[in-house]
Amino acid sequence: MPLSSMTPLPSSNASPLSLVHSVLRNRNVIWQLTKREVIGRYRGSLLGLLWSLFNPLLMLAVYTFVFGVVFQSKWGFGPSETKFDFALMLFAGILVFNIFGECMNRAPTLILSNPNYVKKIVFPLEILPIVLLLAALFHAAVSLTVLLTALAASRGGIPLTAVLLPIVLVPLVALALGTSWFLSSLGVYLRDVGQAVGVLTTALLFLSPIFFPSSALNETVRMFIALNPLSFPIEQARDVVIWGRLPDWSGLLVYAFVSLLIMQLGYWWFQKSRKGLADVM
């Protein structure tokens, strides 16, 4: 990748405008790195990129068998609920979780695993978390295709509200990006961060309304689960894609404001702390 195609910004510039300029100026680099990230995951395998499709298909089949056949789990659709319905609800929750979880798990070692970029003054390090996020969104898009296909096959159609899913996920994307900027830089200075984040991600998985509906919990536990930053987007995604409901616009607005604030703080931290990355590594 030619360095001449990269146009870095001053490392101390942490304004939102500088972020927009960086993305626009380095869009070709972001595209190339994202493509390499996605394809590189399956490099050397016989099926290659097809695994990005087979993996969610296989997981949906496993969820259907384990929770629908073995555990006979019910979500609360009513008398017409099938064994496949619980699997769809579970799959939708994990789809949303994986966008954030993949970024969070990989962010602490993102800079450490690319030391050659750190040593090149011309390289815009701030785009690495963006590349990580775009790769996660690619796999989420493939999983969404599987989900919508399964939903159409089992129910004979897809709710019109499903077109609102991108609006529901935009705040989550901002939250994931801000968290990635923060953790990718912090992980260089504190190597234990990666271990702690792995435990925290697992905790978030089981404390999110993925394997259970929030409505099945008592009020105290429900309030505790609501503090999980992933609970709201998971439930909103299910509402628009599966239940055919409109989003909670007021709640979405508050969530978006907090997420954008965290994104800006994460970017600010990354830009201010990046000066010492090369020395620490």
C-alpha positions as CSV (number, residue, x, y, z in Angstrom):
1,M,0.0,0.0,0.0
2,P,1.7,3.2,-1.1
3,L,2.3,5.7,1.7
4,S,1.7,8.5,-0.7
5,S,-2.0,7.6,-0.6
6,M,-2.2,8.4,3.1
7,T,-2.8,11.9,4.3
8,P,-2.3,12.1,8.1
9,L,-3.6,14.8,10.4
10,P,-1.7,16.3,13.3
11,S,-1.7,13.8,16.1
12,S,-3.0,16.3,18.6
13,N,-6.0,17.2,16.5
14,A,-9.0,15.5,18.2
15,S,-11.9,17.5,16.9
16,P,-14.9,15.9,15.1
17,L,-14.0,17.8,12.0
18,S,-10.5,16.3,12.0
19,L,-12.0,12.8,12.2
20,V,-14.2,13.5,9.2
21,H,-11.2,14.8,7.2
22,S,-9.2,11.8,8.1
23,V,-11.9,9.4,7.0
24,L,-12.4,11.2,3.7
25,R,-8.7,11.6,2.9
26,N,-7.9,8.0,3.8
27,R,-11.0,6.4,2.4
28,N,-9.1,4.3,-0.1
29,V,-6.7,3.0,2.6
30,I,-9.7,2.2,4.8
31,W,-11.3,0.3,2.0
32,Q,-8.2,-1.7,1.2
33,L,-7.5,-2.6,4.8
34,T,-11.1,-3.6,5.4
35,K,-11.1,-5.8,2.4
36,R,-7.8,-7.4,3.6
37,E,-9.2,-7.8,7.1
38,V,-12.3,-9.6,5.8
39,I,-10.6,-11.8,3.2
40,G,-7.6,-12.5,5.5
41,R,-9.8,-14.2,8.0
42,Y,-10.6,-17.0,5.6
43,R,-7.3,-17.1,3.7
44,G,-6.0,-20.6,3.2
45,S,-9.4,-22.2,3.7
46,L,-11.0,-24.2,0.8
47,L,-14.3,-22.3,0.9
48,G,-12.7,-18.9,1.5
49,L,-15.2,-16.1,1.9
50,L,-18.2,-18.5,1.7
51,W,-17.5,-19.3,5.3
52,S,-18.8,-15.8,6.2
53,L,-22.2,-17.2,5.0
54,F,-21.9,-20.8,6.2
55,N,-21.0,-19.8,9.8
56,P,-24.3,-17.9,10.6
57,L,-26.3,-20.6,8.8
58,L,-24.6,-23.3,10.9
59,M,-25.1,-21.3,14.1
60,L,-28.8,-20.8,13.3
61,A,-29.2,-24.5,12.8
62,V,-27.5,-25.2,16.1
63,Y,-29.6,-22.7,18.0
64,T,-32.8,-24.2,16.6
65,F,-31.8,-27.7,17.6
66,V,-30.4,-26.9,21.1
67,F,-33.0,-24.4,22.3
68,G,-36.0,-25.5,20.2
69,V,-35.6,-29.2,20.3
70,V,-33.5,-30.1,23.3
71,F,-34.5,-27.3,25.8
72,Q,-38.0,-26.7,24.3
73,S,-37.4,-23.0,25.0
74,K,-40.3,-20.5,24.5
75,W,-40.0,-16.7,24.0
76,G,-43.7,-15.8,24.3
77,F,-45.1,-15.5,20.8
78,G,-48.3,-17.2,21.8
79,P,-49.8,-20.6,20.9
80,S,-48.5,-20.4,17.4
81,E,-44.8,-20.2,18.5
82,T,-42.6,-22.8,16.8
83,K,-39.2,-24.2,17.8
84,F,-37.7,-22.0,15.2
85,D,-39.0,-18.7,16.7
86,F,-36.7,-18.9,19.8
87,A,-33.7,-19.5,17.5
88,L,-34.6,-16.4,15.5
89,M,-34.8,-14.2,18.6
90,L,-31.5,-15.6,19.9
91,F,-29.8,-15.1,16.5
92,A,-31.0,-11.5,16.2
93,G,-29.6,-10.7,19.7
94,I,-26.2,-12.3,19.0
95,L,-26.0,-10.5,15.7
96,V,-26.2,-7.1,17.4
97,F,-24.0,-8.2,20.2
98,N,-21.2,-9.4,17.8
99,I,-20.9,-6.0,16.3
100,F,-19.8,-4.5,19.6
101,G,-18.2,-7.7,21.0
102,E,-15.9,-8.3,18.1
103,C,-14.6,-4.7,18.3
104,M,-14.2,-4.8,22.0
105,N,-12.4,-8.1,22.1
106,R,-9.9,-7.2,19.4
107,A,-9.3,-3.5,20.2
108,P,-6.8,-3.9,23.1
109,T,-4.3,-5.7,20.8
110,L,-5.1,-3.8,17.6
111,I,-2.2,-1.4,17.8
112,L,0.1,-4.0,19.3
113,S,-0.5,-6.4,16.4
114,N,0.4,-3.7,13.9
115,P,3.8,-2.3,15.1
116,N,4.9,-1.5,11.6
117,Y,2.1,1.0,11.2
118,V,3.1,2.7,14.5
119,K,6.6,3.3,13.3
120,K,5.5,4.9,10.1
121,I,4.8,8.6,11.0
122,V,2.8,9.0,7.8
123,F,0.3,6.3,8.7
124,P,-3.1,7.5,10.1
125,L,-3.4,5.1,13.1
126,E,-6.9,6.5,13.9
127,I,-8.4,4.5,11.0
128,L,-7.4,1.1,12.4
129,P,-10.5,0.9,14.7
130,I,-12.6,2.1,11.8
131,V,-11.3,-0.8,9.7
132,L,-12.1,-3.2,12.6
133,L,-15.6,-1.9,12.9
134,L,-16.3,-2.1,9.1
135,A,-15.1,-5.7,9.1
136,A,-17.5,-6.5,12.0
137,L,-20.3,-4.7,10.1
138,F,-19.6,-6.9,7.0
139,H,-20.1,-10.1,9.0
140,A,-23.2,-8.6,10.7
141,A,-24.6,-7.8,7.2
142,V,-24.1,-11.5,6.2
143,S,-25.8,-12.7,9.4
144,L,-28.6,-10.2,8.8
145,T,-29.2,-11.7,5.3
146,V,-29.5,-15.1,6.9
147,L,-31.9,-13.8,9.6
148,L,-34.2,-12.0,7.1
149,T,-34.2,-15.1,4.8
150,A,-35.1,-17.4,7.7
151,L,-37.7,-14.9,8.9
152,A,-39.3,-14.7,5.5
153,A,-39.3,-18.5,5.1
154,S,-40.9,-19.1,8.6
155,R,-43.4,-16.3,8.6
156,G,-44.0,-15.7,5.0
157,G,-42.7,-12.1,5.0
158,I,-40.5,-9.5,6.6
159,P,-42.0,-6.6,8.6
160,L,-41.7,-3.2,6.8
161,T,-40.1,-1.8,10.0
162,A,-37.0,-3.8,9.2
163,V,-35.8,-1.0,7.0
164,L,-35.3,1.0,10.2
165,L,-32.6,-1.3,11.5
166,P,-29.7,0.8,10.3
167,I,-31.1,3.8,12.3
168,V,-31.3,1.6,15.3
169,L,-27.7,0.4,14.9
170,V,-26.0,3.7,14.2
171,P,-25.7,4.7,17.9
172,L,-24.3,1.2,18.6
173,V,-21.7,1.7,15.8
174,A,-20.7,5.0,17.4
175,L,-20.4,3.4,20.8
176,A,-18.3,0.5,19.4
177,L,-16.0,2.9,17.6
178,G,-15.4,5.1,20.6
179,T,-14.7,2.1,22.8
180,S,-12.3,0.7,20.2
181,W,-10.3,4.0,20.1
182,F,-10.1,4.0,23.8
183,L,-9.1,0.4,24.3
184,S,-6.7,0.2,21.3
185,S,-4.6,2.9,22.8
186,L,-5.0,1.9,26.5
187,G,-4.0,-1.7,25.5
188,V,-0.6,-0.5,24.5
189,Y,0.1,1.1,27.9
190,L,-1.6,-1.6,30.0
191,R,-1.2,-5.1,28.6
192,D,-3.6,-6.5,31.1
193,V,-6.5,-4.7,29.4
194,G,-7.0,-7.4,26.9
195,Q,-7.5,-10.1,29.6
196,A,-9.9,-7.9,31.5
197,V,-11.9,-7.0,28.4
198,G,-12.3,-10.7,27.5
199,V,-14.0,-11.3,30.9
200,L,-16.1,-8.2,30.6
201,T,-17.3,-9.1,27.1
202,T,-18.4,-12.5,28.3
203,A,-20.3,-10.9,31.2
204,L,-22.0,-8.5,28.8
205,L,-23.1,-11.5,26.7
206,F,-24.9,-13.2,29.6
207,L,-26.2,-10.0,31.1
208,S,-27.8,-8.9,27.8
209,P,-31.3,-9.9,26.9
210,I,-30.0,-12.4,24.3
211,F,-31.0,-15.7,25.8
212,F,-34.1,-14.4,27.6
213,P,-36.7,-11.6,27.1
214,S,-36.5,-8.7,29.5
215,S,-40.2,-9.0,30.1
216,A,-39.7,-12.3,31.8
217,L,-37.6,-10.6,34.6
218,N,-38.9,-8.9,37.7
219,E,-38.7,-5.1,37.9
220,T,-35.4,-5.0,40.0
221,V,-33.5,-7.3,37.7
222,R,-34.9,-5.6,34.6
223,M,-33.6,-2.3,35.8
224,F,-30.2,-3.8,36.3
225,I,-30.2,-5.4,32.9
226,A,-31.2,-2.1,31.4
227,L,-27.8,-0.6,32.6
228,N,-26.1,-2.9,30.1
229,P,-25.2,-0.6,27.1
230,L,-26.2,-3.5,24.7
231,S,-29.6,-4.2,26.1
232,F,-31.4,-1.3,24.4
233,P,-30.0,-1.8,20.8
234,I,-30.7,-5.6,21.1
235,E,-34.3,-5.1,22.0
236,Q,-34.8,-2.3,19.5
237,A,-33.4,-4.4,16.7
238,R,-35.8,-7.3,17.6
239,D,-38.7,-4.8,17.7
240,V,-38.1,-3.5,14.1
241,V,-36.9,-6.8,12.5
242,I,-39.0,-9.5,14.2
243,W,-41.9,-7.9,16.0
244,G,-42.7,-5.2,13.4
245,R,-42.7,-2.4,15.9
246,L,-41.4,1.1,15.5
247,P,-38.3,2.0,17.6
248,D,-38.5,3.9,20.9
249,W,-37.6,7.2,19.3
250,S,-37.0,9.1,22.6
251,G,-34.9,6.3,24.0
252,L,-33.0,6.0,20.7
253,L,-32.3,9.8,20.8
254,V,-30.9,9.6,24.3
255,Y,-28.8,6.5,23.5
256,A,-27.5,8.2,20.3
257,F,-26.4,11.3,22.3
258,V,-24.5,9.2,24.9
259,S,-22.9,7.0,22.2
260,L,-21.7,10.0,20.2
261,L,-20.3,11.5,23.3
262,I,-18.4,8.3,24.1
263,M,-17.2,8.2,20.5
264,Q,-15.8,11.7,20.7
265,L,-14.2,11.0,24.1
266,G,-12.6,7.8,22.7
267,Y,-11.3,9.6,19.7
268,W,-9.9,12.4,21.9
269,W,-8.2,9.9,24.2
270,F,-6.7,8.1,21.2
271,Q,-5.3,11.3,19.6
272,K,-3.9,12.6,22.8
273,S,-2.2,9.3,23.8
274,R,-0.9,8.3,20.4
275,K,2.3,10.3,20.8
276,G,3.8,7.8,23.2
277,L,2.7,4.6,21.4
278,A,5.9,4.1,19.5
279,D,8.0,4.6,22.6
280,V,6.0,2.1,24.7
281,M,6.1,-0.5,21.9
